Amino acid sequence: MADEVLNVSIHDDKYTVIQDDQGRLRALRYGEEWRDCCGDNLVYWLAVEVQELRERVASLEGHDRRGGEE
């Protein structure tokens, strides 16, 4: 089985977008296979954006806890 490169869940885990290390993109709904999103750049880039923003927020929250400026 391929490793996951991208794994983003939204709407209280109702929807999950997964990209594996082979580039295959798929969507789950309630944890069950839902859609093959291969070639759907909109879905891909939205998931990438969500992942990057979540990482940025987590980084900023960690910085604040260490005594950084708020």
Phi and psi restraints in degrees (range 20) as a CNS / XPLOR table:
assign (resid 1 and name C) (resid 2 and name N)
       (resid 2 and name CA) (resid 2 and name C) 1.0 -76.3 20.0 2
assign (resid 2 and name N) (resid 2 and name CA)
       (resid 2 and name C) (resid 3 and name N) 1.0 149.1 20.0 2
assign (resid 2 and name C) (resid 3 and name N)
       (resid 3 and name CA) (resid 3 and name C) 1.0 -76.4 20.0 2
assign (resid 3 and name N) (resid 3 and name CA)
       (resid 3 and name C) (resid 4 and name N) 1.0 152.4 20.0 2
assign (resid 3 and name C) (resid 4 and name N)
       (resid 4 and name CA) (resid 4 and name C) 1.0 -87.9 20.0 2
assign (resid 4 and name N) (resid 4 and name CA)
       (resid 4 and name C) (resid 5 and name N) 1.0 131.9 20.0 2
assign (resid 4 and name C) (resid 5 and name N)
       (resid 5 and name CA) (resid 5 and name C) 1.0 -98.5 20.0 2
assign (resid 5 and name N) (resid 5 and name CA)
       (resid 5 and name C) (resid 6 and name N) 1.0 -34.1 20.0 2
assign (resid 5 and name C) (resid 6 and name N)
       (resid 6 and name CA) (resid 6 and name C) 1.0 -134.9 20.0 2
assign (resid 6 and name N) (resid 6 and name CA)
       (resid 6 and name C) (resid 7 and name N) 1.0 131.4 20.0 2
assign (resid 6 and name C) (resid 7 and name N)
       (resid 7 and name CA) (resid 7 and name C) 1.0 -148.9 20.0 2
assign (resid 7 and name N) (resid 7 and name CA)
       (resid 7 and name C) (resid 8 and name N) 1.0 103.6 20.0 2
assign (resid 7 and name C) (resid 8 and name N)
       (resid 8 and name CA) (resid 8 and name C) 1.0 -126.5 20.0 2
assign (resid 8 and name N) (resid 8 and name CA)
       (resid 8 and name C) (resid 9 and name N) 1.0 125.1 20.0 2
assign (resid 8 and name C) (resid 9 and name N)
       (resid 9 and name CA) (resid 9 and name C) 1.0 -112.0 20.0 2
assign (resid 9 and name N) (resid 9 and name CA)
       (resid 9 and name C) (resid 10 and name N) 1.0 143.4 20.0 2
assign (resid 9 and name C) (resid 10 and name N)
       (resid 10 and name CA) (resid 10 and name C) 1.0 -136.0 20.0 2
assign (resid 10 and name N) (resid 10 and name CA)
       (resid 10 and name C) (resid 11 and name N) 1.0 168.8 20.0 2
assign (resid 10 and name C) (resid 11 and name N)
       (resid 11 and name CA) (resid 11 and name C) 1.0 55.1 20.0 2
assign (resid 11 and name N) (resid 11 and name CA)
       (resid 11 and name C) (resid 12 and name N) 1.0 56.5 20.0 2
assign (resid 11 and name C) (resid 12 and name N)
       (resid 12 and name CA) (resid 12 and name C) 1.0 53.4 20.0 2
assign (resid 12 and name N) (resid 12 and name CA)
       (resid 12 and name C) (resid 13 and name N) 1.0 43.9 20.0 2
assign (resid 12 and name C) (resid 13 and name N)
       (resid 13 and name CA) (resid 13 and name C) 1.0 66.5 20.0 2
assign (resid 13 and name N) (resid 13 and name CA)
       (resid 13 and name C) (resid 14 and name N) 1.0 16.6 20.0 2
assign (resid 13 and name C) (resid 14 and name N)
       (resid 14 and name CA) (resid 14 and name C) 1.0 -65.7 20.0 2
assign (resid 14 and name N) (resid 14 and name CA)
       (resid 14 and name C) (resid 15 and name N) 1.0 -41.6 20.0 2
assign (resid 14 and name C) (resid 15 and name N)
       (resid 15 and name CA) (resid 15 and name C) 1.0 -120.1 20.0 2
assign (resid 15 and name N) (resid 15 and name CA)
       (resid 15 and name C) (resid 16 and name N) 1.0 140.3 20.0 2
assign (resid 15 and name C) (resid 16 and name N)
       (resid 16 and name CA) (resid 16 and name C) 1.0 -135.5 20.0 2
assign (resid 16 and name N) (resid 16 and name CA)
       (resid 16 and name C) (resid 17 and name N) 1.0 133.2 20.0 2
assign (resid 16 and name C) (resid 17 and name N)
       (resid 17 and name CA) (resid 17 and name C) 1.0 -109.1 20.0 2
assign (resid 17 and name N) (resid 17 and name CA)
       (resid 17 and name C) (resid 18 and name N) 1.0 129.3 20.0 2
assign (resid 17 and name C) (resid 18 and name N)
       (resid 18 and name CA) (resid 18 and name C) 1.0 -129.0 20.0 2
assign (resid 18 and name N) (resid 18 and name CA)
       (resid 18 and name C) (resid 19 and name N) 1.0 133.2 20.0 2
assign (resid 18 and name C) (resid 19 and name N)
       (resid 19 and name CA) (resid 19 and name C) 1.0 -120.7 20.0 2
assign (resid 19 and name N) (resid 19 and name CA)
       (resid 19 and name C) (resid 20 and name N) 1.0 129.9 20.0 2
assign (resid 19 and name C) (resid 20 and name N)
       (resid 20 and name CA) (resid 20 and name C) 1.0 -93.3 20.0 2
assign (resid 20 and name N) (resid 20 and name CA)
       (resid 20 and name C) (resid 21 and name N) 1.0 174.4 20.0 2
assign (resid 20 and name C) (resid 21 and name N)
       (resid 21 and name CA) (resid 21 and name C) 1.0 -69.8 20.0 2
assign (resid 21 and name N) (resid 21 and name CA)
       (resid 21 and name C) (resid 22 and name N) 1.0 -4.7 20.0 2
assign (resid 21 and name C) (resid 22 and name N)
       (resid 22 and name CA) (resid 22 and name C) 1.0 -95.6 20.0 2
assign (resid 22 and name N) (resid 22 and name CA)
       (resid 22 and name C) (resid 23 and name N) 1.0 -1.1 20.0 2
assign (resid 22 and name C) (resid 23 and name N)
       (resid 23 and name CA) (resid 23 and name C) 1.0 92.1 20.0 2
assign (resid 23 and name N) (resid 23 and name CA)
       (resid 23 and name C) (resid 24 and name N) 1.0 -2.8 20.0 2
assign (resid 23 and name C) (resid 24 and name N)
       (resid 24 and name CA) (resid 24 and name C) 1.0 -70.7 20.0 2
assign (resid 24 and name N) (resid 24 and name CA)
       (resid 24 and name C) (resid 25 and name N) 1.0 133.4 20.0 2
assign (resid 24 and name C) (resid 25 and name N)
       (resid 25 and name CA) (resid 25 and name C) 1.0 -116.9 20.0 2
assign (resid 25 and name N) (resid 25 and name CA)
       (resid 25 and name C) (resid 26 and name N) 1.0 130.7 20.0 2
assign (resid 25 and name C) (resid 26 and name N)
       (resid 26 and name CA) (resid 26 and name C) 1.0 -145.5 20.0 2
assign (resid 26 and name N) (resid 26 and name CA)
       (resid 26 and name C) (resid 27 and name N) 1.0 161.3 20.0 2
assign (resid 26 and name C) (resid 27 and name N)
       (resid 27 and name CA) (resid 27 and name C) 1.0 -122.1 20.0 2
assign (resid 27 and name N) (resid 27 and name CA)
       (resid 27 and name C) (resid 28 and name N) 1.0 141.9 20.0 2
assign (resid 27 and name C) (resid 28 and name N)
       (resid 28 and name CA) (resid 28 and name C) 1.0 -110.4 20.0 2
assign (resid 28 and name N) (resid 28 and name CA)
       (resid 28 and name C) (resid 29 and name N) 1.0 151.3 20.0 2
assign (resid 28 and name C) (resid 29 and name N)
       (resid 29 and name CA) (resid 29 and name C) 1.0 -128.2 20.0 2
assign (resid 29 and name N) (resid 29 and name CA)
       (resid 29 and name C) (resid 30 and name N) 1.0 121.2 20.0 2
assign (resid 29 and name C) (resid 30 and name N)
       (resid 30 and name CA) (resid 30 and name C) 1.0 53.1 20.0 2
assign (resid 30 and name N) (resid 30 and name CA)
       (resid 30 and name C) (resid 31 and name N) 1.0 36.5 20.0 2
assign (resid 30 and name C) (resid 31 and name N)
       (resid 31 and name CA) (resid 31 and name C) 1.0 79.9 20.0 2
assign (resid 31 and name N) (resid 31 and name CA)
       (resid 31 and name C) (resid 32 and name N) 1.0 -0.6 20.0 2
assign (resid 31 and name C) (resid 32 and name N)
       (resid 32 and name CA) (resid 32 and name C) 1.0 -106.5 20.0 2
assign (resid 32 and name N) (resid 32 and name CA)
       (resid 32 and name C) (resid 33 and name N) 1.0 146.5 20.0 2
assign (resid 32 and name C) (resid 33 and name N)
       (resid 33 and name CA) (resid 33 and name C) 1.0 -51.4 20.0 2
assign (resid 33 and name N) (resid 33 and name CA)
       (resid 33 and name C) (resid 34 and name N) 1.0 133.6 20.0 2
assign (resid 33 and name C) (resid 34 and name N)
       (resid 34 and name CA) (resid 34 and name C) 1.0 -127.0 20.0 2
assign (resid 34 and name N) (resid 34 and name CA)
       (resid 34 and name C) (resid 35 and name N) 1.0 -55.6 20.0 2
assign (resid 34 and name C) (resid 35 and name N)
       (resid 35 and name CA) (resid 35 and name C) 1.0 -140.5 20.0 2
assign (resid 35 and name N) (resid 35 and name CA)
       (resid 35 and name C) (resid 36 and name N) 1.0 144.6 20.0 2
assign (resid 35 and name C) (resid 36 and name N)
       (resid 36 and name CA) (resid 36 and name C) 1.0 -87.3 20.0 2
assign (resid 36 and name N) (resid 36 and name CA)
       (resid 36 and name C) (resid 37 and name N) 1.0 117.6 20.0 2
assign (resid 36 and name C) (resid 37 and name N)
       (resid 37 and name CA) (resid 37 and name C) 1.0 -106.2 20.0 2
assign (resid 37 and name N) (resid 37 and name CA)
       (resid 37 and name C) (resid 38 and name N) 1.0 13.3 20.0 2
assign (resid 37 and name C) (resid 38 and name N)
       (resid 38 and name CA) (resid 38 and name C) 1.0 -54.6 20.0 2
assign (resid 38 and name N) (resid 38 and name CA)
       (resid 38 and name C) (resid 39 and name N) 1.0 125.5 20.0 2
assign (resid 38 and name C) (resid 39 and name N)
       (resid 39 and name CA) (resid 39 and name C) 1.0 87.7 20.0 2
assign (resid 39 and name N) (resid 39 and name CA)
       (resid 39 and name C) (resid 40 and name N) 1.0 -3.1 20.0 2
assign (resid 39 and name C) (resid 40 and name N)
       (resid 40 and name CA) (resid 40 and name C) 1.0 -90.5 20.0 2
assign (resid 40 and name N) (resid 40 and name CA)
       (resid 40 and name C) (resid 41 and name N) 1.0 90.1 20.0 2
assign (resid 40 and name C) (resid 41 and name N)
       (resid 41 and name CA) (resid 41 and name C) 1.0 -65.7 20.0 2
assign (resid 41 and name N) (resid 41 and name CA)
       (resid 41 and name C) (resid 42 and name N) 1.0 -29.3 20.0 2
assign (resid 41 and name C) (resid 42 and name N)
       (resid 42 and name CA) (resid 42 and name C) 1.0 -62.0 20.0 2
assign (resid 42 and name N) (resid 42 and name CA)
       (resid 42 and name C) (resid 43 and name N) 1.0 -50.3 20.0 2
assign (resid 42 and name C) (resid 43 and name N)
       (resid 43 and name CA) (resid 43 and name C) 1.0 -61.1 20.0 2
assign (resid 43 and name N) (resid 43 and name CA)
       (resid 43 and name C) (resid 44 and name N) 1.0 -44.9 20.0 2
assign (resid 43 and name C) (resid 44 and name N)
       (resid 44 and name CA) (resid 44 and name C) 1.0 -58.9 20.0 2
assign (resid 44 and name N) (resid 44 and name CA)
       (resid 44 and name C) (resid 45 and name N) 1.0 -53.0 20.0 2
assign (resid 44 and name C) (resid 45 and name N)
       (resid 45 and name CA) (resid 45 and name C) 1.0 -70.2 20.0 2
assign (resid 45 and name N) (resid 45 and name CA)
       (resid 45 and name C) (resid 46 and name N) 1.0 -30.8 20.0 2
assign (resid 45 and name C) (resid 46 and name N)
       (resid 46 and name CA) (resid 46 and name C) 1.0 -64.6 20.0 2
assign (resid 46 and name N) (resid 46 and name CA)
       (resid 46 and name C) (resid 47 and name N) 1.0 -42.7 20.0 2
assign (resid 46 and name C) (resid 47 and name N)
       (resid 47 and name CA) (resid 47 and name C) 1.0 -65.1 20.0 2
assign (resid 47 and name N) (resid 47 and name CA)
       (resid 47 and name C) (resid 48 and name N) 1.0 -42.2 20.0 2
assign (resid 47 and name C) (resid 48 and name N)
       (resid 48 and name CA) (resid 48 and name C) 1.0 -60.8 20.0 2
assign (resid 48 and name N) (resid 48 and name CA)
       (resid 48 and name C) (resid 49 and name N) 1.0 -44.6 20.0 2
assign (resid 48 and name C) (resid 49 and name N)
       (resid 49 and name CA) (resid 49 and name C) 1.0 -61.8 20.0 2
assign (resid 49 and name N) (resid 49 and name CA)
       (resid 49 and name C) (resid 50 and name N) 1.0 -44.1 20.0 2
assign (resid 49 and name C) (resid 50 and name N)
       (resid 50 and name CA) (resid 50 and name C) 1.0 -60.9 20.0 2
assign (resid 50 and name N) (resid 50 and name CA)
       (resid 50 and name C) (resid 51 and name N) 1.0 -46.1 20.0 2
assign (resid 50 and name C) (resid 51 and name N)
       (resid 51 and name CA) (resid 51 and name C) 1.0 -61.6 20.0 2
assign (resid 51 and name N) (resid 51 and name CA)
       (resid 51 and name C) (resid 52 and name N) 1.0 -44.8 20.0 2
assign (resid 51 and name C) (resid 52 and name N)
       (resid 52 and name CA) (resid 52 and name C) 1.0 -64.4 20.0 2
assign (resid 52 and name N) (resid 52 and name CA)
       (resid 52 and name C) (resid 53 and name N) 1.0 -41.9 20.0 2
assign (resid 52 and name C) (resid 53 and name N)
       (resid 53 and name CA) (resid 53 and name C) 1.0 -66.3 20.0 2
assign (resid 53 and name N) (resid 53 and name CA)
       (resid 53 and name C) (resid 54 and name N) 1.0 -39.4 20.0 2
assign (resid 53 and name C) (resid 54 and name N)
       (resid 54 and name CA) (resid 54 and name C) 1.0 -64.1 20.0 2
assign (resid 54 and name N) (resid 54 and name CA)
       (resid 54 and name C) (resid 55 and name N) 1.0 -40.2 20.0 2
assign (resid 54 and name C) (resid 55 and name N)
       (resid 55 and name CA) (resid 55 and name C) 1.0 -65.4 20.0 2
assign (resid 55 and name N) (resid 55 and name CA)
       (resid 55 and name C) (resid 56 and name N) 1.0 -38.9 20.0 2
assign (resid 55 and name C) (resid 56 and name N)
       (resid 56 and name CA) (resid 56 and name C) 1.0 -65.5 20.0 2
assign (resid 56 and name N) (resid 56 and name CA)
       (resid 56 and name C) (resid 57 and name N) 1.0 -43.2 20.0 2
assign (resid 56 and name C) (resid 57 and name N)
       (resid 57 and name CA) (resid 57 and name C) 1.0 -63.1 20.0 2
assign (resid 57 and name N) (resid 57 and name CA)
       (resid 57 and name C) (resid 58 and name N) 1.0 -44.7 20.0 2
assign (resid 57 and name C) (resid 58 and name N)
       (resid 58 and name CA) (resid 58 and name C) 1.0 -61.1 20.0 2
assign (resid 58 and name N) (resid 58 and name CA)
       (resid 58 and name C) (resid 59 and name N) 1.0 -39.6 20.0 2
assign (resid 58 and name C) (resid 59 and name N)
       (resid 59 and name CA) (resid 59 and name C) 1.0 -65.2 20.0 2
assign (resid 59 and name N) (resid 59 and name CA)
       (resid 59 and name C) (resid 60 and name N) 1.0 -43.4 20.0 2
assign (resid 59 and name C) (resid 60 and name N)
       (resid 60 and name CA) (resid 60 and name C) 1.0 -66.7 20.0 2
assign (resid 60 and name N) (resid 60 and name CA)
       (resid 60 and name C) (resid 61 and name N) 1.0 -39.2 20.0 2
assign (resid 60 and name C) (resid 61 and name N)
       (resid 61 and name CA) (resid 61 and name C) 1.0 -65.0 20.0 2
assign (resid 61 and name N) (resid 61 and name CA)
       (resid 61 and name C) (resid 62 and name N) 1.0 -39.3 20.0 2
assign (resid 61 and name C) (resid 62 and name N)
       (resid 62 and name CA) (resid 62 and name C) 1.0 -64.8 20.0 2
assign (resid 62 and name N) (resid 62 and name CA)
       (resid 62 and name C) (resid 63 and name N) 1.0 -38.8 20.0 2
assign (resid 62 and name C) (resid 63 and name N)
       (resid 63 and name CA) (resid 63 and name C) 1.0 -63.8 20.0 2
assign (resid 63 and name N) (resid 63 and name CA)
       (resid 63 and name C) (resid 64 and name N) 1.0 -43.9 20.0 2
assign (resid 63 and name C) (resid 64 and name N)
       (resid 64 and name CA) (resid 64 and name C) 1.0 -62.3 20.0 2
assign (resid 64 and name N) (resid 64 and name CA)
       (resid 64 and name C) (resid 65 and name N) 1.0 -39.4 20.0 2
assign (resid 64 and name C) (resid 65 and name N)
       (resid 65 and name CA) (resid 65 and name C) 1.0 -67.1 20.0 2
assign (resid 65 and name N) (resid 65 and name CA)
       (resid 65 and name C) (resid 66 and name N) 1.0 -25.2 20.0 2
assign (resid 65 and name C) (resid 66 and name N)
       (resid 66 and name CA) (resid 66 and name C) 1.0 -87.7 20.0 2
assign (resid 66 and name N) (resid 66 and name CA)
       (resid 66 and name C) (resid 67 and name N) 1.0 7.5 20.0 2
assign (resid 66 and name C) (resid 67 and name N)
       (resid 67 and name CA) (resid 67 and name C) 1.0 99.1 20.0 2
assign (resid 67 and name N) (resid 67 and name CA)
       (resid 67 and name C) (resid 68 and name N) 1.0 15.7 20.0 2
assign (resid 67 and name C) (resid 68 and name N)
       (resid 68 and name CA) (resid 68 and name C) 1.0 -77.0 20.0 2
assign (resid 68 and name N) (resid 68 and name CA)
       (resid 68 and name C) (resid 69 and name N) 1.0 173.2 20.0 2
assign (resid 68 and name C) (resid 69 and name N)
       (resid 69 and name CA) (resid 69 and name C) 1.0 -70.3 20.0 2
assign (resid 69 and name N) (resid 69 and name CA)
       (resid 69 and name C) (resid 70 and name N) 1.0 147.3 20.0 2
